Amino acid sequence: MFIDVDTDAIRVIDPDSNALNASALLSQVTATPAIYRSAGSEFVSTMPAMAVCVPGMQPLTIGCRDYGGPFSWRDNVPAANDPPAYTVSGADWLTLAEKFGLAAYLEDTAK
């Protein structure tokens, strides 16, 4: 999926066909922070994630490929059982968090 977010709208586009799957005003979109935890045989891995609900389609679960610092959520964010369906870079993650009103949940790196 391609997610195109501008100042007031979001468009979700199929990269193979360029078909528009959904579009909505940002005010109609909701996003919820989560953390995906994956337990391996020797360690536990965590990935910050968000569930983005765009009217007219199933929620998109998006994770961040970058870890720590400004890409992590603060404490008390619920854990997700399933891994995110999509992942984005740290820069895109910060943009999405800001656009969807989740920036207040991000770790403060100035500590």
N, CA, C and O of each residue as an XYZ file, in Angstrom:
444
protein
N       0.834     -1.185      0.000
C       0.000      0.000      0.000
C       0.876      1.246      0.000
O       1.910      1.301      0.666
N       0.448      2.223     -0.748
C       1.030      3.555     -0.650
C       0.073      4.378      0.198
O      -1.141      4.348     -0.006
N       0.627      5.105      1.140
C      -0.180      6.006      1.951
C       0.280      7.419      1.635
O       1.433      7.778      1.872
N      -0.618      8.202      1.109
C      -0.329      9.591      0.763
C      -1.083     10.469      1.748
O      -2.314     10.478      1.774
N      -0.330     11.211      2.562
C      -0.929     12.085      3.562
C      -0.486     13.509      3.274
O       0.708     13.786      3.166
N      -1.453     14.411      3.150
C      -1.083     15.817      2.998
C      -1.638     16.593      4.178
O      -1.910     16.001      5.222
N      -1.812     17.878      4.046
C      -2.204     18.705      5.189
C      -3.591     18.400      5.723
O      -3.858     18.641      6.901
N      -4.494     17.869      4.878
C      -5.845     17.648      5.375
C      -6.501     16.347      4.929
O      -7.668     16.113      5.242
N      -5.777     15.495      4.204
C      -6.404     14.263      3.709
C      -5.399     13.119      3.636
O      -4.186     13.326      3.642
N      -5.942     11.904      3.566
C      -5.145     10.704      3.381
C      -5.732      9.931      2.205
O      -6.947      9.891      2.012
N      -4.844      9.320      1.423
C      -5.239      8.445      0.329
C      -4.449      7.146      0.471
O      -3.240      7.167      0.702
N      -5.131      6.035      0.333
C      -4.485      4.726      0.382
C      -4.584      4.140     -1.015
O      -5.679      3.946     -1.542
N      -3.410      3.854     -1.622
C      -3.339      3.475     -3.034
C      -2.678      2.111     -3.174
O      -1.681      1.828     -2.509
N      -3.231      1.271     -4.034
C      -2.635     -0.027     -4.346
C      -1.443      0.209     -5.269
O      -1.609      0.777     -6.349
N      -0.232     -0.219     -4.863
C       0.946      0.068     -5.680
C       0.988     -0.691     -7.006
O       1.656     -0.254     -7.943
N       0.289     -1.815     -7.095
C       0.312     -2.597     -8.333
C      -0.595     -2.021     -9.412
O      -0.238     -1.994    -10.590
N      -1.770     -1.562     -8.998
C      -2.747     -1.088     -9.985
C      -2.936      0.425     -9.964
O      -3.611      0.977    -10.834
N      -2.347      1.101     -8.977
C      -2.560      2.533     -8.752
C      -4.013      2.864     -8.430
O      -4.429      4.019     -8.525
N      -4.784      1.842     -8.048
C      -6.186      2.055     -7.687
C      -6.260      2.710     -6.308
O      -5.496      2.375     -5.403
N      -7.177      3.630     -6.171
C      -7.423      4.286     -4.899
C      -8.287      3.363     -4.049
O      -9.445      3.115     -4.385
N      -7.731      2.848     -2.945
C      -8.475      1.958     -2.056
C      -9.389      2.728     -1.114
O     -10.495      2.283     -0.807
N      -8.921      3.885     -0.659
C      -9.727      4.710      0.247
C      -9.120      6.100      0.308
O      -7.931      6.294      0.059
N      -9.963      7.055      0.643
C      -9.486      8.415      0.910
C     -10.423      9.025      1.937
O     -11.607      8.696      2.003
N      -9.857      9.928      2.740
C     -10.657     10.573      3.781
C      -9.944     11.826      4.255
O      -8.738     11.989      4.068
N     -10.711     12.700      4.867
C     -10.116     13.837      5.536
C      -9.389     13.322      6.787
O      -9.822     12.344      7.397
N      -8.305     13.970      7.162
C      -7.578     13.546      8.359
C      -8.470     13.580      9.586
O      -8.288     12.779     10.503
N      -9.420     14.484      9.620
C     -10.334     14.566     10.764
C     -11.224     13.328     10.889
O     -11.811     13.099     11.946
N     -11.330     12.526      9.822
C     -12.128     11.296      9.847
C     -11.290     10.067     10.187
O     -11.837      8.980     10.375
N      -9.988     10.225     10.267
C      -9.074      9.108     10.506
C      -8.748      9.032     11.994
O      -8.518     10.052     12.642
N      -8.732      7.822     12.522
C      -8.280      7.633     13.899
C      -7.050      6.734     13.891
O      -6.906      5.856     13.040
N      -6.180      6.970     14.844
C      -4.969      6.161     14.974
C      -4.726      5.887     16.446
O      -4.925      6.754     17.297
N      -4.295      4.670     16.730
C      -4.047      4.235     18.100
C      -2.643      3.663     18.188
O      -2.282      2.808     17.380
N      -1.831      4.117     19.161
C      -0.488      3.556     19.303
C      -0.532      2.161     19.926
O      -1.438      1.839     20.696
N       0.453      1.348     19.584
C       0.599      0.008     20.161
C       2.070     -0.390     20.082
O       2.869      0.256     19.404
N       2.404     -1.449     20.778
C       3.746     -2.022     20.702
C       3.595     -3.498     20.380
O       2.858     -4.214     21.059
N       4.286     -3.952     19.353
C       4.295     -5.373     19.013
C       5.514     -6.003     19.664
O       6.638     -5.536     19.479
N       5.290     -7.062     20.426
C       6.381     -7.777     21.080
C       6.496     -9.165     20.474
O       5.517     -9.906     20.383
N       7.702     -9.499     20.065
C       7.993    -10.799     19.477
C       9.016    -11.503     20.367
O      10.124    -11.002     20.561
N       8.649    -12.647     20.897
C       9.556    -13.389     21.771
C      10.294    -14.450     20.973
O       9.686    -15.374     20.432
N      11.616    -14.307     20.905
C      12.453    -15.310     20.269
C      12.960    -16.274     21.322
O      12.576    -16.179     22.487
N      13.808    -17.193     20.930
C      14.322    -18.175     21.875
C      15.286    -17.555     22.877
O      15.450    -18.074     23.981
N      15.931    -16.440     22.499
C      16.920    -15.847     23.389
C      16.604    -14.406     23.799
O      17.232    -13.886     24.721
N      15.667    -13.764     23.151
C      15.393    -12.364     23.477
C      13.970    -11.990     23.091
O      13.285    -12.724     22.378
N      13.544    -10.833     23.578
C      12.248    -10.277     23.208
C      12.500     -9.018     22.384
O      13.249     -8.133     22.800
N      11.882     -8.946     21.236
C      12.011     -7.795     20.356
C      10.717     -6.990     20.422
O       9.628     -7.561     20.482
N      10.835     -5.681     20.410
C       9.647     -4.836     20.383
C       9.689     -3.918     19.162
O      10.758     -3.517     18.701
N       8.524     -3.602     18.661
C       8.408     -2.688     17.525
C       7.247     -1.742     17.802
O       6.137     -2.195     18.080
N       7.491     -0.427     17.730
C       6.363      0.487     17.855
C       5.429      0.314     16.657
O       5.878      0.107     15.529
N       4.143      0.399     16.916
C       3.150      0.200     15.860
C       1.990      1.161     16.078
O       1.849      1.762     17.142
N       1.175      1.289     15.057
C      -0.065      2.060     15.183
C      -1.136      1.397     14.328
O      -0.856      0.842     13.265
N      -2.365      1.470     14.816
C      -3.517      1.015     14.045
C      -4.197      2.263     13.497
O      -4.633      3.126     14.258
N      -4.283      2.351     12.187
C      -4.853      3.525     11.524
C      -6.182      3.115     10.891
O      -6.230      2.219     10.048
N      -7.245      3.773     11.303
C      -8.579      3.471     10.784
C      -9.006      4.561      9.806
O      -9.223      5.715     10.175
N      -9.116      4.151      8.550
C      -9.559      5.031      7.479
C     -10.951      4.562      7.074
O     -11.131      3.380      6.778
N     -11.937      5.447      7.051
C     -13.282      5.024      6.672
C     -13.281      4.272      5.334
O     -12.639      4.692      4.371
N     -14.015      3.151      5.299
C     -14.156      2.395      4.065
C     -13.160      1.262      3.895
O     -13.179      0.570      2.877
N     -12.278      1.061      4.891
C     -11.348     -0.065      4.769
C     -10.987     -0.607      6.143
O     -11.199      0.050      7.162
N     -10.437     -1.819      6.154
C      -9.977     -2.431      7.399
C      -8.854     -1.585      7.985
O      -8.145     -0.910      7.240
N      -8.677     -1.606      9.307
C      -7.575     -0.849      9.913
C      -6.220     -1.272      9.336
O      -5.972     -2.451      9.082
N      -5.369     -0.294      9.141
C      -4.000     -0.542      8.688
C      -3.117     -0.615      9.929
O      -3.142      0.299     10.753
N      -2.346     -1.674     10.073
C      -1.389     -1.734     11.169
C      -0.017     -1.431     10.586
O       0.449     -2.095      9.660
N       0.612     -0.415     11.151
C       1.878      0.090     10.624
C       2.916      0.076     11.729
O       2.666      0.566     12.830
N       4.077     -0.483     11.440
C       5.173     -0.509     12.401
C       6.343      0.311     11.896
O       6.409      0.665     10.719
N       7.271      0.611     12.807
C       8.458      1.387     12.460
C       9.672      0.470     12.430
O       9.928     -0.260     13.388
N      10.422      0.508     11.327
C      11.627     -0.321     11.189
C      12.757      0.157     12.086
O      13.652     -0.619     12.420
N      12.728      1.433     12.481
C      13.774      1.991     13.332
C      13.355      1.862     14.789
O      12.172      1.953     15.118
N      14.336      1.649     15.656
C      14.031      1.406     17.061
C      14.642      2.471     17.944
O      15.640      3.098     17.590
N      14.024      2.667     19.105
C      14.571      3.538     20.128
C      14.353      5.004     19.847
O      13.834      5.393     18.801
N      14.767      5.813     20.818
C      14.724      7.259     20.675
C      13.372      7.783     20.254
O      12.353      7.410     20.836
N      13.345      8.642     19.253
C      12.103      9.321     18.881
C      11.083      8.414     18.203
O       9.953      8.836     17.958
N      11.464      7.169     17.894
C      10.551      6.271     17.198
C       9.759      5.383     18.151
O       8.854      4.670     17.718
N      10.083      5.415     19.432
C       9.425      4.575     20.427
C       8.291      5.329     21.103
O       8.313      6.555     21.216
N       7.303      4.567     21.548
C       6.208      5.150     22.311
C       6.612      5.255     23.779
O       7.468      4.514     24.263
N       5.983      6.181     24.461
C       6.148      6.290     25.914
C       5.532      5.060     26.576
O       4.934      4.217     25.908
N       5.684      4.971     27.891
C       5.095      3.862     28.654
C       3.575      3.850     28.518
O       2.963      4.818     28.067
N       2.994      2.741     28.914
C       1.543      2.558     28.986
C       0.847      2.509     27.633
O      -0.331      2.854     27.528
N       1.560      2.087     26.606
C       0.938      1.865     25.303
C       0.609      0.379     25.226
O       1.466     -0.448     25.539
N      -0.601      0.015     24.820
C      -0.978     -1.399     24.804
C      -0.144     -2.222     23.829
O       0.318     -1.725     22.801
N       0.035     -3.493     24.180
C       0.772     -4.430     23.323
C      -0.181     -5.047     22.305
O      -1.332     -5.348     22.618
N       0.311     -5.231     21.088
C      -0.451     -5.884     20.018
C       0.016     -7.326     19.894
O       1.202     -7.614     20.054
N      -0.906     -8.224     19.610
C      -0.560     -9.641     19.480
C       0.003     -9.991     18.111
O       0.862    -10.864     17.993
N      -0.472     -9.324     17.096
C      -0.053     -9.646     15.731
C       0.936     -8.605     15.227
O       0.820     -7.425     15.558
N       1.913     -9.037     14.425
C       2.863     -8.062     13.872
C       2.157     -7.104     12.911
O       1.144     -7.461     12.309
N       2.690     -5.891     12.768
C       2.085     -4.936     11.829
C       2.134     -5.471     10.404
O       3.095     -6.136     10.016
N       1.110     -5.183      9.638
C       1.054     -5.626      8.237
C       2.023     -4.828      7.368
O       2.500     -5.325      6.348
N       2.314     -3.595      7.771
C       3.175     -2.716      6.989
C       4.218     -2.089      7.905
O       3.962     -1.883      9.091
N       5.387     -1.786      7.360
C       6.417     -1.077      8.113
C       6.899      0.114      7.304
O       6.873      0.112      6.073
N       7.342      1.134      8.034
C       7.833      2.354      7.402
C       9.159      2.752      8.038
O       9.528      2.244      9.097
N       9.862      3.653      7.392
C      11.120      4.176      7.917
C      10.838      5.105      9.099
O       9.698      5.504      9.336
N      11.894      5.435      9.829
C      11.754      6.345     10.952
C      11.214      7.700     10.559
O      10.369      8.254     11.261
N      11.686      8.246      9.450
C      11.216      9.557      8.998
C       9.721      9.524      8.674
O       8.976     10.428      9.051
N       9.294      8.472      7.972
C       7.870      8.345      7.648
C       7.045      8.120      8.914
O       5.925      8.616      9.030
N       7.609      7.367      9.862
C       6.948      7.097     11.141
C       6.640      8.407     11.879
O       5.526      8.613     12.360
N       7.634      9.277     11.957
C       7.444     10.547     12.650
C       6.388     11.405     11.959
O       5.596     12.078     12.618
N       6.383     11.378     10.628
C       5.377     12.125      9.867
C       3.982     11.593     10.160
O       3.059     12.368     10.412
N       3.824     10.266     10.127
C       2.508      9.676     10.395
C       2.057      9.967     11.824
O       0.898     10.317     12.049
N       2.956      9.826     12.783
C       2.601     10.100     14.183
C       2.117     11.542     14.346
O       1.153     11.801     15.066
N       2.780     12.458     13.687
C       2.377     13.863     13.764
C       1.032     14.087     13.083
O       0.144     14.723     13.652
N       0.879     13.570     11.873
C      -0.359     13.786     11.105
C      -1.577     13.182     11.800
O      -2.675     13.736     11.728
N      -1.383     12.038     12.478
C      -2.503     11.347     13.115
C      -2.675     11.719     14.584
O      -3.461     11.090     15.293
N      -1.945     12.741     15.049
C      -2.110     13.225     16.413
C      -1.502     12.338     17.488
O      -1.942     12.368     18.637
N      -0.494     11.549     17.127
C       0.127     10.641     18.096
C       1.488     11.122     18.592
O       2.139     10.417     19.363
N       1.925     12.289     18.174
C       3.262     12.760     18.545
C       3.438     12.852     20.060
O       4.552     12.666     20.552
N       2.385     13.130     20.806
C       2.488     13.236     22.260
C       2.829     11.898     22.911
O       3.289     11.870     24.052
N       2.613     10.795     22.205
C       2.925      9.466     22.739
C       4.371      9.055     22.499
O       4.840      8.070     23.070
N       5.078      9.799     21.661
C       6.460      9.440     21.327
C       7.398      9.735     22.488
O       7.182     10.673     23.256
N       8.455      8.911     22.605
C       9.472      9.108     23.631
C      10.095     10.485     23.471
O      10.260     10.985     22.359
N      10.430     11.074     24.583
C      11.131     12.351     24.576
C      12.622     12.062     24.597
O      13.130     11.520     25.579
N      13.329     12.411     23.537
C      14.754     12.101     23.467
C      15.608     13.151     24.163
O      16.827     12.997     24.239
N      15.001     14.204     24.667
C      15.760     15.252     25.340
C      16.033     14.912     26.812
O      16.641     15.714     27.520
N      15.593     13.738     27.281
C      15.813     13.356     28.676
C      17.260     13.188     28.992
O      17.611     12.868     30.128
